[in-house]
Amino acid sequence: MRLFGALLVITASTMAGWIYSALLKKRWQLLNALIQGFQWLATEIGYGSVPLGEAFARIGARLPKEAKVLFAGFAAELNGAAGLTADEAWQKSLTENRDGLALTAEDWAVLIDFGRTLGTTDRENQVSAIRQTIARLEHQATEAEEEYKKNERLYRYLGIAAGVLVVLVFY
């Protein structure tokens, strides 16, 4: 019975280390997907002269699920019957999807700042604001990649070591 409990503790702590390591990778992947989405948005607005709601809906359909919720959620809010401004619709989309995404406070700050410029300027300035957001997200993605590569194995081994330590202390 004690052996079973020890194995259970080690397994649980190992899984916790793997899950935390996976969250680091998910953040990096999500930031890269958001960068791709914003690049497409700059193209849609700059060259296609597409309305914001339609552009976000098109892009949301092409993005992975994690990034899709922000773009498609914004399009739904903007095109909905509530009559929200672009900034209000973006903030609402961010708020509704905040818990399901592996982003840090700095990542959210970049996205919130982007919303403040949505729909308030002409096409050229809008594309410029999108490009600034892309640059900031690329910086965040670089940090996320470095953190993932630096700490991936650390968290995995730390999970195993913590489980073994708990077993040794209580055994």
C-alpha positions as CSV (number, residue, x, y, z in Angstrom):
1,M,0.0,0.0,0.0
2,R,2.8,2.4,0.8
3,L,4.5,1.5,-2.5
4,F,1.3,2.3,-4.3
5,G,1.0,5.7,-2.5
6,A,4.7,6.5,-3.3
7,L,4.2,5.7,-7.0
8,L,1.0,7.8,-7.0
9,V,2.8,10.8,-5.5
10,I,5.8,10.6,-7.9
11,T,3.4,10.2,-10.8
12,A,1.3,13.2,-9.8
13,S,4.3,15.5,-9.3
14,T,5.9,14.3,-12.5
15,M,2.7,15.1,-14.4
16,A,2.6,18.6,-12.7
17,G,6.1,19.3,-14.1
18,W,5.2,18.1,-17.6
19,I,2.0,20.2,-17.5
20,Y,3.8,23.3,-16.5
21,S,6.4,22.7,-19.2
22,A,3.6,22.3,-21.8
23,L,2.1,25.6,-20.7
24,L,5.4,27.3,-21.6
25,K,5.3,25.8,-25.0
26,K,1.6,26.7,-25.5
27,R,2.4,30.3,-24.7
28,W,5.1,30.4,-27.3
29,Q,2.9,28.7,-30.0
30,L,0.0,31.0,-29.2
31,L,2.1,34.1,-29.5
32,N,3.4,32.9,-32.9
33,A,-0.2,32.3,-34.0
34,L,-1.3,35.7,-32.9
35,I,1.7,37.3,-34.8
36,Q,0.5,35.4,-37.9
37,G,-3.0,36.6,-37.4
38,F,-2.0,40.2,-37.0
39,Q,0.2,40.0,-40.2
40,W,-2.8,38.7,-42.1
41,L,-4.9,41.5,-40.6
42,A,-2.4,44.1,-41.7
43,T,-2.6,42.7,-45.2
44,E,-6.4,42.5,-45.2
45,I,-6.8,46.1,-44.0
46,G,-3.9,47.6,-46.0
47,Y,-4.5,46.0,-49.4
48,G,-8.0,44.5,-49.2
49,S,-9.8,47.5,-47.7
50,V,-11.9,45.0,-45.8
51,P,-14.1,46.1,-42.8
52,L,-12.7,45.1,-39.4
53,G,-15.4,42.6,-38.5
54,E,-15.1,40.8,-41.8
55,A,-11.3,40.8,-41.7
56,F,-11.2,39.4,-38.2
57,A,-13.8,36.7,-39.1
58,R,-11.7,35.6,-42.1
59,I,-8.5,35.5,-40.1
60,G,-10.2,33.7,-37.2
61,A,-11.3,30.9,-39.5
62,R,-7.6,30.3,-40.5
63,L,-6.0,30.4,-37.1
64,P,-5.4,27.6,-34.6
65,K,-8.1,27.2,-32.0
66,E,-6.3,29.2,-29.2
67,A,-5.8,32.3,-31.3
68,K,-9.1,31.8,-33.2
69,V,-11.2,32.5,-30.2
70,L,-9.8,36.1,-29.9
71,F,-10.3,37.0,-33.6
72,A,-13.6,35.2,-34.1
73,G,-14.9,36.5,-30.7
74,F,-14.1,40.0,-31.7
75,A,-15.8,39.6,-35.1
76,A,-18.9,38.2,-33.4
77,E,-19.0,41.1,-30.9
78,L,-18.4,43.8,-33.5
79,N,-21.0,42.4,-35.9
80,G,-23.5,41.7,-33.1
81,A,-26.6,43.6,-32.2
82,A,-25.0,45.3,-29.1
83,G,-23.6,48.2,-31.2
84,L,-20.2,48.1,-29.5
85,T,-17.2,50.1,-30.7
86,A,-14.2,48.3,-32.0
87,D,-12.3,48.8,-28.7
88,E,-15.2,47.6,-26.6
89,A,-15.7,44.5,-28.8
90,W,-12.0,43.7,-28.6
91,Q,-11.9,44.2,-24.8
92,K,-15.0,42.0,-24.4
93,S,-13.4,39.3,-26.6
94,L,-10.2,39.4,-24.5
95,T,-12.2,39.3,-21.2
96,E,-14.3,36.4,-22.3
97,N,-11.3,34.3,-23.4
98,R,-8.7,35.4,-20.8
99,D,-8.9,32.2,-18.6
100,G,-8.4,29.7,-21.5
101,L,-5.2,31.1,-22.9
102,A,-1.6,30.6,-21.7
103,L,-0.6,34.3,-21.8
104,T,1.3,36.4,-19.2
105,A,0.3,39.8,-18.0
106,E,2.7,41.4,-20.4
107,D,1.1,39.6,-23.3
108,W,-2.3,40.7,-22.3
109,A,-1.1,44.3,-22.0
110,V,0.1,44.2,-25.6
111,L,-3.3,42.9,-26.8
112,I,-5.2,45.5,-24.6
113,D,-3.1,48.3,-26.0
114,F,-3.8,47.1,-29.5
115,G,-7.6,47.4,-28.9
116,R,-7.3,51.0,-28.0
117,T,-6.2,51.8,-31.6
118,L,-8.8,49.7,-33.3
119,G,-11.1,51.6,-35.6
120,T,-9.9,55.0,-34.4
121,T,-7.6,56.0,-37.3
122,D,-7.4,55.8,-41.1
123,R,-6.2,52.7,-42.9
124,E,-2.5,53.6,-43.0
125,N,-2.3,54.5,-39.3
126,Q,-4.3,51.3,-38.5
127,V,-1.7,49.2,-40.4
128,S,1.1,51.0,-38.6
129,A,-0.5,50.2,-35.2
130,I,-0.9,46.6,-36.2
131,R,2.8,46.5,-37.2
132,Q,3.8,47.9,-33.8
133,T,1.7,45.3,-32.1
134,I,3.4,42.6,-34.2
135,A,6.8,43.9,-33.1
136,R,5.8,43.8,-29.5
137,L,4.3,40.3,-29.9
138,E,7.5,39.1,-31.6
139,H,9.5,40.4,-28.6
140,Q,7.2,38.5,-26.3
141,A,7.4,35.4,-28.5
142,T,11.2,35.5,-28.4
143,E,11.1,35.7,-24.6
144,A,8.6,32.8,-24.5
145,E,10.8,30.7,-26.7
146,E,13.9,31.4,-24.6
147,E,12.0,30.6,-21.4
148,Y,10.6,27.4,-22.9
149,K,14.0,26.2,-24.2
150,K,15.7,27.2,-20.9
151,N,13.2,25.7,-18.5
152,E,11.5,22.8,-20.3
153,R,13.7,20.1,-18.9
154,L,14.1,21.9,-15.6
155,Y,10.3,21.7,-14.8
156,R,10.0,18.1,-16.0
157,Y,12.9,17.0,-13.8
158,L,11.8,19.2,-10.9
159,G,8.4,17.5,-11.0
160,I,10.1,14.1,-10.7
161,A,12.5,15.3,-8.0
162,A,9.7,16.9,-5.9
163,G,7.8,13.6,-6.0
164,V,10.8,11.6,-4.9
165,L,11.6,14.1,-2.2
166,V,8.0,13.9,-0.8
167,V,8.2,10.1,-0.8
168,L,11.6,10.1,0.9
169,V,10.4,12.5,3.6
170,F,7.2,10.6,4.4
171,Y,8.5,7.1,3.8
